[in-house]
Amino acid sequence: MTTFIDLLLQPLQYEFMQRGMIAAILVGIVCAVVGTYIVLRGMAFFGDALAHTILPGIALGYLISGGARDVLFWWALGTAILAALGIGVISKNSQIKEDTAIGIIFAGMFALGIAMISTVRSYAVDLSHFLFGDVLSVSPQNLWLILIFGGIILLTVFAFYKEFMTLSFDPVLAATLRLPVTLLNNLLLVLIAVTVAVSLQTVGVALMVAMLVTPSATAYLLTHRLSSMMVLAAFFASLSGVIGLYLSYYLSIASGAAIVLTATGFFMLAFGWKKTKGA
C-alpha cells in the first residue's frame, strides 16, 4: 500500500507535473462538455478539420513573434475562430457537400501550415509540441489562460443549455420555436474553436479530435440524457488526463498520446460492456 501511495505522490513533487495535472483535468472537462454537442450532432470531422486549420495561424504567429511561445495562444485563438466561422459559411453555402468542403479546407490549410513551419529550421523543437501536445510544459500563464477561457466556455454552454439541447436533438423544433438557429450555430462553432485553442498544448493538433469526441462517445454509450452525458464525459476525460500523465511519467511516452490512449481504453471498455449487456 505504501508503495502504491509512493507511486502516486512521486510525480507530484515536481511543479511541472502539478501544473500538467491541473491543465489536463481542466482541458478534459471543457473538451468533454463541448464534445457532447459534437457527438450528438455528428460534427467529429468538423472538429478534426478545425484543429488542423489553425496550424497556419500558429506558424505565422511564430514567425512574426520571432519564436516567442507566449503569444501563440492568441494566434491560435484568433485563427480558430476565423476558421470555424469560415468553414461554417462555406459548408452552408457551397454547391458541394459539406464534408467535401470541410475536407478541402482542412487539407489545404494543414498543408499551408506544414509549409510555413518547414521554413523554420528549429521547428522540430519549437513547434512539434503544438502538433503532438506537451502538457508538461504548461506554464503558470498558460494555466490561467486555460482556467479563464475554459470557464467562459462552460458558463456559455450552461447559459444556452436549453437552446443548444433543442438545436442538437430537434433542429426543426428549434426553427419552429423561432430560436435564432444561425446565431446559435455560429456560437457553438466559436465555442468549439476556443476549446481547440485552449486544448492545443495539452494534446496537440494531431490528437485534438480524440479529446473532443472519445470521452463524449464513451458517455453516450452509457446514457442518453444530456446532463448525465456531460458529467460522465467530463469524468472520463479528467480521469484519462490524470492516468495518461502517470503513464507518460513512468513509461516515458508522449503525454498527449498517453492521455488519448487512456481515453480510447475507456471507450473500448464501455463499448464491450454495452455489447455484453445488449447480448
C-alpha positions as CSV (number, residue, x, y, z in Angstrom):
1,M,0.0,0.0,0.0
2,T,2.8,2.3,0.9
3,T,4.5,1.6,-2.5
4,F,1.3,2.4,-4.4
5,I,1.0,5.7,-2.5
6,D,4.6,6.5,-3.3
7,L,3.9,5.8,-6.9
8,L,1.1,8.3,-6.8
9,L,2.9,11.0,-4.9
10,Q,6.3,10.8,-6.6
11,P,5.5,12.6,-9.8
12,L,3.6,15.3,-7.9
13,Q,6.8,16.5,-6.2
14,Y,7.6,18.4,-9.5
15,E,5.8,21.6,-10.2
16,F,5.5,20.9,-13.9
17,M,3.6,17.7,-13.1
18,Q,1.3,19.6,-10.8
19,R,0.5,22.2,-13.5
20,G,0.2,19.5,-16.1
21,M,-2.3,17.5,-13.9
22,I,-4.4,20.6,-13.4
23,A,-4.3,21.5,-17.1
24,A,-5.2,18.0,-18.1
25,I,-8.2,18.0,-15.8
26,L,-9.5,21.4,-16.8
27,V,-9.0,20.7,-20.6
28,G,-10.6,17.4,-20.2
29,I,-13.7,18.9,-18.6
30,V,-14.0,21.6,-21.3
31,C,-13.4,19.2,-24.2
32,A,-16.0,16.8,-22.8
33,V,-18.7,19.3,-22.3
34,V,-18.3,20.9,-25.8
35,G,-17.6,17.5,-27.3
36,T,-21.0,16.3,-26.2
37,Y,-22.6,18.5,-28.8
38,I,-20.0,17.4,-31.4
39,V,-21.0,13.8,-30.8
40,L,-24.7,14.4,-30.8
41,R,-24.6,16.5,-34.0
42,G,-22.2,14.3,-35.8
43,M,-19.5,17.1,-36.1
44,A,-16.4,14.9,-35.4
45,F,-14.9,15.6,-38.8
46,F,-15.5,19.4,-38.3
47,G,-13.7,19.3,-35.0
48,D,-10.8,17.4,-36.6
49,A,-10.7,19.8,-39.5
50,L,-10.8,22.9,-37.3
51,A,-7.9,21.6,-35.2
52,H,-5.8,21.3,-38.3
53,T,-6.8,24.5,-40.0
54,I,-5.3,26.6,-37.1
55,L,-1.8,25.4,-37.9
56,P,-1.0,28.2,-40.4
57,G,-2.0,30.8,-37.8
58,I,0.3,29.2,-35.2
59,A,3.1,29.1,-37.7
60,L,2.5,32.7,-38.8
61,G,2.4,33.9,-35.2
62,Y,5.7,32.0,-34.5
63,L,7.4,33.7,-37.5
64,I,6.1,37.2,-36.7
65,S,7.0,37.0,-33.0
66,G,10.4,35.7,-33.6
67,G,9.8,32.4,-31.9
68,A,8.1,33.6,-28.8
69,R,5.7,30.9,-27.5
70,D,3.7,33.1,-25.1
71,V,1.8,34.8,-27.9
72,L,1.0,31.7,-29.9
73,F,-2.2,31.0,-27.8
74,W,-3.7,34.3,-29.1
75,W,-2.8,33.5,-32.7
76,A,-4.3,30.0,-32.3
77,L,-7.4,31.5,-30.7
78,G,-8.0,34.1,-33.5
79,T,-7.2,31.6,-36.3
80,A,-9.5,29.0,-34.7
81,I,-12.5,31.4,-34.5
82,L,-12.0,32.7,-38.1
83,A,-11.5,29.1,-39.4
84,A,-14.7,27.9,-37.6
85,L,-16.9,30.7,-38.9
86,G,-15.3,30.3,-42.4
87,I,-15.9,26.6,-42.6
88,G,-19.4,27.2,-41.4
89,V,-20.1,29.7,-44.1
90,I,-18.5,27.7,-46.9
91,S,-20.2,24.5,-45.8
92,K,-23.6,26.1,-45.7
93,N,-23.4,27.9,-49.0
94,S,-21.2,25.7,-51.1
95,Q,-22.6,23.7,-54.0
96,I,-20.6,20.7,-53.0
97,K,-21.4,18.5,-50.0
98,E,-20.5,19.7,-46.5
99,D,-17.9,17.0,-45.8
100,T,-16.2,17.6,-49.1
101,A,-15.9,21.4,-48.5
102,I,-14.6,20.8,-45.0
103,G,-12.1,18.2,-46.3
104,I,-10.7,20.6,-49.0
105,I,-10.3,23.4,-46.4
106,F,-8.8,21.0,-43.9
107,A,-6.2,19.6,-46.2
108,G,-5.3,22.9,-47.8
109,M,-4.8,24.8,-44.5
110,F,-2.9,21.9,-42.9
111,A,-0.6,21.8,-45.9
112,L,-0.1,25.5,-45.7
113,G,0.8,25.3,-42.0
114,I,3.3,22.5,-42.6
115,A,4.9,24.5,-45.5
116,M,5.2,27.5,-43.2
117,I,6.6,25.5,-40.3
118,S,9.1,23.8,-42.6
119,T,10.7,27.2,-43.3
120,V,11.8,27.4,-39.6
121,R,15.0,25.4,-39.1
122,S,14.3,24.7,-35.5
123,Y,10.6,23.9,-36.0
124,A,11.1,20.3,-34.8
125,V,12.0,21.5,-31.4
126,D,9.9,24.7,-31.1
127,L,6.6,23.7,-32.8
128,S,6.4,19.9,-32.5
129,H,4.5,20.2,-29.2
130,F,1.7,22.0,-31.0
131,L,1.4,19.0,-33.3
132,F,1.6,16.3,-30.7
133,G,0.9,18.1,-27.4
134,D,3.1,18.7,-24.4
135,V,1.0,19.2,-21.3
136,L,4.1,19.0,-19.0
137,S,5.4,22.3,-20.4
138,V,2.3,24.2,-19.4
139,S,3.4,27.4,-17.7
140,P,1.5,29.3,-14.9
141,Q,0.4,31.8,-17.5
142,N,-0.9,29.0,-19.8
143,L,-2.8,27.6,-16.8
144,W,-4.5,30.9,-16.1
145,L,-5.5,31.2,-19.8
146,I,-6.9,27.7,-19.7
147,L,-8.8,28.5,-16.5
148,I,-10.2,31.8,-17.7
149,F,-11.3,30.7,-21.2
150,G,-12.4,27.3,-20.1
151,G,-14.6,29.0,-17.5
152,I,-16.1,31.3,-20.2
153,I,-16.8,28.2,-22.4
154,L,-18.6,26.3,-19.6
155,L,-20.6,29.4,-18.5
156,T,-21.7,30.0,-22.1
157,V,-22.7,26.3,-22.5
158,F,-24.7,26.4,-19.3
159,A,-26.3,29.7,-20.2
160,F,-27.6,28.4,-23.5
161,Y,-28.1,24.8,-22.3
162,K,-31.7,24.5,-23.3
163,E,-31.2,26.2,-26.7
164,F,-28.2,24.0,-27.6
165,M,-30.1,20.9,-26.5
166,T,-33.1,21.7,-28.7
167,L,-30.9,22.5,-31.6
168,S,-28.9,19.3,-31.2
169,F,-31.9,16.9,-30.8
170,D,-34.5,18.6,-33.0
171,P,-33.4,21.4,-35.3
172,V,-36.8,21.6,-36.9
173,L,-38.4,22.2,-33.4
174,A,-35.7,24.9,-32.8
175,A,-36.8,26.7,-36.0
176,T,-40.4,26.3,-35.1
177,L,-39.8,27.8,-31.7
178,R,-38.2,30.7,-33.6
179,L,-34.9,30.3,-31.9
180,P,-32.0,32.2,-33.6
181,V,-30.7,29.0,-35.2
182,T,-28.0,30.6,-37.3
183,L,-26.7,32.6,-34.3
184,L,-26.7,29.6,-32.1
185,N,-24.9,27.5,-34.7
186,N,-22.2,30.2,-35.0
187,L,-21.9,30.5,-31.3
188,L,-21.4,26.7,-31.0
189,L,-18.7,26.9,-33.7
190,V,-17.0,29.6,-31.8
191,L,-17.1,27.6,-28.6
192,I,-15.5,24.6,-30.4
193,A,-12.9,27.0,-31.8
194,V,-12.0,28.4,-28.4
195,T,-11.9,24.9,-27.0
196,V,-9.5,23.8,-29.6
197,A,-7.2,26.8,-28.9
198,V,-7.4,26.1,-25.1
199,S,-6.6,22.4,-25.5
200,L,-3.9,22.8,-28.1
201,Q,-0.9,22.5,-25.8
202,T,-2.3,19.6,-23.9
203,V,-2.9,17.1,-26.8
204,G,-1.8,18.9,-29.9
205,V,-3.3,19.4,-33.3
206,A,-2.9,15.7,-34.3
207,L,-4.8,14.3,-31.3
208,M,-7.3,17.1,-30.7
209,V,-10.3,15.4,-32.1
210,A,-9.8,12.4,-29.8
211,M,-10.4,14.6,-26.7
212,L,-13.4,16.3,-28.2
213,V,-15.0,13.1,-29.3
214,T,-13.8,10.0,-27.4
215,P,-14.9,10.8,-23.8
216,S,-18.3,12.1,-25.0
217,A,-18.7,9.0,-27.2
218,T,-17.9,6.8,-24.1
219,A,-20.6,8.6,-22.1
220,Y,-23.1,8.3,-25.0
221,L,-22.8,4.5,-24.7
222,L,-23.8,4.7,-21.1
223,T,-26.6,7.3,-21.0
224,H,-28.7,9.3,-23.5
225,R,-29.6,12.1,-21.1
226,L,-27.7,15.2,-22.0
227,S,-26.8,16.4,-18.5
228,S,-25.7,12.9,-17.4
229,M,-23.7,12.5,-20.6
230,M,-21.8,15.8,-19.9
231,V,-21.0,14.7,-16.4
232,L,-19.8,11.2,-17.4
233,A,-17.8,12.6,-20.3
234,A,-16.1,15.1,-18.1
235,F,-15.3,12.4,-15.6
236,F,-13.8,10.1,-18.2
237,A,-11.8,12.9,-19.8
238,S,-10.4,14.1,-16.5
239,L,-9.5,10.6,-15.4
240,S,-7.9,10.0,-18.8
241,G,-5.8,13.1,-18.3
242,V,-4.6,12.0,-14.8
243,I,-3.9,8.4,-15.7
244,G,-2.3,9.4,-19.0
245,L,0.1,11.7,-17.2
246,Y,1.1,9.0,-14.8
247,L,1.7,6.6,-17.8
248,S,3.7,9.3,-19.5
249,Y,5.9,9.8,-16.4
250,Y,6.6,6.2,-15.7
251,L,6.7,4.8,-19.3
252,S,8.5,7.8,-20.8
253,I,5.9,8.3,-23.6
254,A,4.4,11.4,-25.1
255,S,1.8,12.9,-22.6
256,G,-0.8,13.7,-25.3
257,A,-0.6,10.2,-26.8
258,A,-0.9,8.7,-23.3
259,I,-4.0,10.7,-22.5
260,V,-5.7,9.8,-25.7
261,L,-4.8,6.1,-25.5
262,T,-6.3,6.1,-21.9
263,A,-9.5,7.7,-23.2
264,T,-9.6,5.2,-26.0
265,G,-9.3,2.4,-23.5
266,F,-12.2,3.7,-21.5
267,F,-14.3,3.8,-24.7
268,M,-13.4,0.2,-25.6
269,L,-14.4,-0.9,-22.1
270,A,-17.7,0.9,-22.3
271,F,-18.3,-0.5,-25.8
272,G,-17.6,-4.0,-24.6
273,W,-19.8,-3.6,-21.6
274,K,-22.6,-2.3,-23.8
275,K,-22.3,-5.2,-26.3
276,T,-22.3,-7.7,-23.4
277,K,-25.4,-6.1,-21.8
278,G,-27.1,-5.9,-25.2
279,A,-26.4,-9.6,-25.9
